[in-house]
Structures are given as C-alpha cells and as structure tokens.
C-alpha cells in the first residue's frame, strides 16, 4: 500500500512538473512573439469594447505598449477606471451592467477626430436566461446586437479615418449554432450553450455582410476566434466543487493566457500582412475555413435587415 501511495504521489508530481514545463515553454514562445517596436502604433486611435478585463484587458495593454491611444468601451465603470490608470488609455461607459453599447454613448465617440481600429470584444458566455434593458436575450444582445449597433454608429468615422479596420471576436463554438429567425430572442425555448453558439455564428454572418457593404471604402472587417482562454467569461458555467481543483489545473496547463489569446486580435488590428483583407475568419493569426452555414449570403443579409430593426436603426 505504501509503495502504491508513493508511486501515486510521484506520478502526480511528475504530471505537475510536466505541465509546469509546458506552460513555461509556451510562455517563452509567446513573449518572443510579442516583441516589437513600442512606437509602432503611435498616432493611432483604437476603441475596444470590454477592454477592462480578461482578453480585452490583455489586448488593450499590448496595443498601448505599441504606442496606440486606446479607448475602452466598458459596462463596469469602476473596473474600467481602475484598468485605465495609464497614459493613452481612456474610458467610454457603454451602458448598464447588463446591456450592450448604447447609441447615446456611441454618439460621444462620433465626435472623435478619427478612429483607426474598432475591436468588438465584449461578450457573455452561457448565462441563465435573462433579458437586457432593451428587452433582448442577453447573449444575443451583448454578443451580436451590441457589436452591430456600435459598428453601425461608428461607420462614418471609420470611413473618414480610412484606411481603418474593424475586428470582431467570435468563437470556435459558432459551428454548433444556427440562426432561427422565428425565435431570435429565445422566447419559445432557451438553451444557454446553443444560444451562445448562435450569437457567435451571428458575428461571422455580420462581418461577411459588412465586408460586402464596405467594398471600395478602404475599411476592412475580419472576425476571429481566440481559442480556449483563461478568463472570467465562464463565470456562469457550473463546475462541481470536487472537480474544480482538477479544472483549475487543466486550465492552467492547457488553456491560453489572456495575453496569448489576445494575439489574433492584435494581429488583425495592425499587421501589414492583413492589409486590404476583409470578410475573413482567423485563429492563431492565420486564416481558417468557414462552414457553409457561416457563408450563407441570404441568411447574412436577412440577419442584417432584422438586426437593423431590433437595434432601432430602421423602424
């Protein structure tokens, strides 16, 4: 029994050491990847939604390091002001704690002299059924309608600032989603996993249609998935107490850090490799193929038309 116990302990320690080595090596690779001219984006103005935590915070920190002026569109003003304690990082409140960006707040941004990059990063993940202040299902509103409205309101500024870029953060889970035009607000039925996937599929359909509409304007729009990242996005996911320590260990070993997960957003925001590229889907700083349902032009146009009505652009 003692031998078996000792062997088990040694195996566990060996596993922890192996996982530690894997994370250490991965971190070194990432730091090398992040190296670059700290003044590369000097003079550029970028807006990132929910830039005060997790993936958004890591993205804005790196863009600041590269010299950009960063405006954070945030729902939690207190946390946003804490995160904004650096030069060139500013806060633009984005409505209440349970809503996407409001048209009134976005109107303040239109007064900016220029906007070089808009990063639609805000999102919620598999939350219980609830509605935002605007009366829409939370995930569809924050993950899709909020991005749609903010982008629509800032298109004039982005066009006048061209060449400019729009970046939308989606998810690999889009493959499990489907657009049900009969129940976009999930009032007939609600599955939090499906509704998250649907909102992320909507992100892709949105940028595909937007790219078509922006042809010839010198404004590009692309979408990405960051991979599996250790953030608080999964706060609504129930993990049994006994399983939690194992989950923490696995996430520490195999999930990306926010800094690693932010790399594709940063790449699409300023890399010359994607200059003029629009309407594409990226992961790990490389273009990836889309499923046919994410390239359905008729669905994308119908979703656009309905979204305009839902956010109040069209009555």
C-alpha positions in Angstrom: 0.0 0.0 0.0 2.8 2.4 0.9 4.6 1.7 -2.3 1.4 2.3 -4.3 0.8 5.6 -2.5 4.4 6.7 -3.1 4.1 5.8 -6.7 0.9 7.8 -7.0 2.4 10.8 -5.4 5.4 10.6 -7.7 3.2 10.3 -10.7 1.2 13.3 -9.6 4.3 15.4 -9.0 5.7 14.3 -12.4 2.5 15.4 -14.0 2.6 18.8 -12.3 6.2 19.3 -13.3 5.5 18.3 -16.9 2.5 20.7 -17.1 4.7 23.4 -15.5 7.4 22.9 -18.1 4.8 23.0 -20.9 3.4 26.3 -19.6 6.9 27.8 -19.1 8.0 26.9 -22.7 4.7 28.2 -24.1 5.1 31.5 -22.3 8.6 32.0 -23.6 7.4 31.4 -27.1 4.6 33.9 -26.6 6.9 36.6 -25.2 9.1 36.2 -28.3 6.1 36.6 -30.5 5.0 39.8 -28.7 8.3 41.5 -29.2 8.0 44.6 -31.4 8.5 48.3 -31.9 7.0 50.0 -28.9 6.1 53.0 -31.1 4.6 51.1 -34.0 1.0 52.4 -33.4 1.9 55.9 -32.3 -0.7 58.3 -33.5 -3.4 55.6 -33.9 -6.7 55.6 -32.0 -8.3 52.3 -31.2 -11.6 51.5 -29.5 -12.0 48.1 -27.8 -15.2 47.1 -26.0 -14.9 45.5 -22.6 -11.2 46.4 -22.6 -11.0 46.3 -18.8 -10.8 42.6 -18.1 -9.6 39.3 -19.5 -9.0 39.1 -23.2 -9.8 42.8 -23.7 -7.5 44.0 -21.0 -4.6 42.0 -22.4 -5.4 43.3 -25.9 -5.5 46.9 -24.8 -2.3 46.5 -22.8 -0.4 45.3 -25.8 -1.8 48.0 -28.1 -0.8 50.6 -25.5 2.7 49.1 -25.4 2.8 49.6 -29.2 2.1 53.3 -28.8 -1.6 53.5 -29.6 -4.2 55.6 -27.9 -6.8 53.2 -26.5 -10.4 54.0 -25.7 -12.2 51.3 -23.7 -15.9 50.8 -24.1 -16.9 49.2 -20.8 -20.0 48.3 -18.9 -18.4 48.3 -15.4 -17.2 51.9 -15.0 -15.4 51.2 -11.6 -13.3 48.4 -13.0 -12.8 50.3 -16.2 -11.4 53.3 -14.4 -9.0 51.1 -12.4 -7.8 49.5 -15.7 -7.4 52.9 -17.3 -4.7 54.0 -14.9 -2.2 54.5 -17.8 -1.5 57.3 -20.2 -3.3 57.0 -23.6 -5.9 54.6 -22.1 -9.4 56.2 -21.7 -12.8 55.0 -20.6 -16.1 55.3 -22.5 -19.0 53.9 -20.5 -21.1 51.5 -22.6 -24.4 51.4 -20.9 -25.6 49.4 -17.9 -24.2 46.3 -16.4 -26.5 44.1 -18.5 -26.5 45.7 -21.8 -24.5 46.2 -25.0 -23.2 49.6 -26.1 -26.0 52.2 -26.2 -26.5 54.7 -29.0 -26.1 57.6 -26.7 -22.7 56.6 -25.5 -21.5 55.8 -29.1 -22.7 59.2 -30.1 -19.9 60.6 -27.9 -17.3 58.7 -29.9 -18.5 60.1 -33.2 -17.1 63.4 -32.0 -13.6 61.9 -32.0 -11.4 63.3 -34.8 -10.5 59.8 -36.0 -10.8 56.1 -35.3 -8.3 53.8 -36.8 -9.4 50.4 -35.3 -12.6 49.2 -33.7 -12.3 45.9 -31.8 -15.7 44.4 -30.8 -14.5 42.2 -27.9 -17.3 42.3 -25.4 -19.2 39.1 -24.7 -21.1 36.9 -22.2 -20.9 33.1 -22.1 -23.7 30.7 -21.4 -25.6 32.8 -18.9 -29.0 31.8 -17.5 -31.9 33.2 -19.5 -32.3 36.9 -18.9 -33.1 40.0 -20.9 -31.1 43.2 -21.2 -32.6 46.6 -20.6 -33.6 46.7 -24.3 -35.7 43.6 -23.8 -33.4 41.2 -25.8 -32.0 37.8 -24.7 -28.7 38.6 -23.0 -26.2 36.6 -25.2 -27.7 37.6 -28.5 -27.9 41.3 -27.4 -24.4 41.6 -25.9 -22.6 39.3 -28.3 -24.2 40.3 -31.6 -26.6 43.3 -31.4 -24.3 45.4 -29.3 -21.5 44.9 -31.9 -23.9 45.6 -34.7 -25.2 48.8 -33.3 -21.8 50.2 -32.2 -20.2 49.4 -35.5 -23.1 50.9 -37.5 -22.9 54.2 -35.5 -19.2 54.5 -36.0 -19.0 53.6 -39.7 -19.0 57.2 -40.8 -16.0 58.0 -38.5 -14.2 54.8 -39.6 -14.7 55.7 -43.3 -13.4 59.2 -42.8 -10.4 57.7 -41.0 -9.6 55.2 -43.7 -7.6 53.1 -44.1 -9.2 51.7 -40.9 -10.1 48.3 -39.5 -12.9 46.5 -37.7 -12.2 43.4 -35.7 -14.9 41.1 -34.2 -14.1 38.5 -31.5 -16.2 35.3 -32.1 -15.6 31.7 -31.0 -14.9 28.2 -32.4 -18.3 27.3 -30.9 -20.1 29.0 -33.8 -20.1 25.6 -35.5 -22.8 24.5 -33.1 -25.1 27.5 -33.7 -28.0 28.0 -36.0 -30.0 31.2 -36.9 -33.6 30.6 -36.1 -35.4 33.7 -37.4 -38.6 32.6 -35.8 -37.1 32.9 -32.3 -34.0 35.1 -32.2 -35.0 36.3 -28.8 -35.3 32.7 -27.4 -38.8 33.3 -26.0 -40.0 29.9 -27.3 -37.1 27.9 -25.9 -33.7 28.6 -24.4 -30.5 26.5 -24.3 -27.6 28.6 -23.0 -25.0 26.7 -24.9 -26.9 26.8 -28.2 -27.7 30.5 -27.8 -24.1 31.3 -27.2 -23.1 29.4 -30.3 -25.9 31.2 -32.3 -24.6 34.6 -31.2 -21.1 33.7 -32.4 -22.4 32.5 -35.7 -24.2 35.8 -36.0 -20.8 37.6 -35.5 -19.5 35.8 -38.6 -22.5 36.4 -40.7 -22.4 40.1 -39.7 -18.8 40.7 -40.7 -19.4 38.8 -44.0 -22.3 41.1 -44.9 -20.5 44.2 -43.6 -17.4 43.4 -45.7 -19.6 43.2 -48.8 -21.1 46.6 -48.0 -17.7 48.2 -47.3 -16.1 47.2 -50.6 -14.2 50.1 -52.0 -14.2 52.2 -48.8 -10.7 51.1 -47.6 -12.3 50.0 -44.3 -11.8 46.3 -43.6 -13.6 43.9 -41.2 -12.5 40.5 -40.0 -13.5 38.0 -37.4 -11.5 35.7 -35.1 -11.7 33.0 -32.5 -9.1 33.4 -29.7 -9.1 29.7 -28.7 -9.8 28.5 -25.1 -8.6 31.3 -22.8 -8.5 31.5 -19.0 -10.8 34.5 -18.3 -13.9 35.1 -16.2 -16.1 34.6 -19.3 -17.0 31.2 -17.9 -18.4 32.6 -14.6 -21.9 31.3 -15.5 -20.7 27.7 -16.0 -21.3 25.5 -13.0 -18.3 23.3 -12.1 -18.8 20.8 -9.3 -16.8 21.6 -6.1 -14.9 18.3 -6.2 -14.0 18.8 -9.8 -12.9 22.4 -9.5 -9.3 21.7 -8.4 -8.8 19.5 -11.5 -10.4 22.0 -13.7 -8.0 24.8 -12.4 -5.0 22.5 -13.0 -6.1 21.6 -16.5 -7.0 25.2 -17.4 -3.6 26.4 -16.1 -1.8 23.8 -18.2 -3.8 23.8 -21.4 -5.8 27.0 -21.8 -4.3 30.1 -23.2 -3.4 33.0 -21.0 -5.3 36.2 -21.9 -2.0 37.5 -23.4 -1.8 34.5 -25.7 -5.5 34.7 -26.6 -5.2 38.3 -27.5 -2.6 37.8 -30.2 -5.0 37.3 -33.1 -7.0 40.5 -32.2 -3.7 42.4 -32.1 -2.6 40.8 -35.4 -5.8 41.9 -37.2 -5.6 45.3 -35.6 -2.3 46.4 -37.1 -0.4 43.7 -39.0 0.5 44.7 -42.6 0.0 41.0 -43.5 -3.8 41.6 -43.5 -3.8 45.0 -45.1 -6.8 45.1 -47.5 -8.0 41.7 -46.3 -11.7 41.7 -45.4 -14.6 39.3 -44.6 -12.2 36.5 -43.4 -12.1 34.3 -40.3 -8.8 33.9 -38.3 -7.4 31.8 -35.5 -3.9 31.9 -34.1 -3.0 34.7 -36.5 -3.9 32.5 -39.6 -6.9 32.5 -41.8 -9.2 29.5 -41.3 -12.0 28.0 -43.3 -15.6 28.6 -42.5 -18.5 26.2 -42.5 -21.1 26.7 -45.3 -23.7 28.0 -42.9 -21.3 30.8 -41.9 -21.0 31.8 -45.6 -24.7 31.8 -46.4 -25.2 35.2 -48.1 -29.0 35.2 -48.0 -29.0 34.4 -44.2 -26.4 37.1 -43.6 -28.5 39.7 -45.4 -31.7 38.7 -43.6 -29.9 38.8 -40.3 -28.6 42.3 -41.1 -32.0 43.6 -42.0 -33.6 42.2 -38.9 -30.8 43.4 -36.7 -31.3 47.0 -38.0 -34.9 46.8 -36.9 -34.0 45.3 -33.5 -31.5 48.0 -32.6 -33.7 50.8 -33.8 -31.7 51.9 -36.9 -34.8 51.1 -39.0 -38.3 51.4 -37.7 
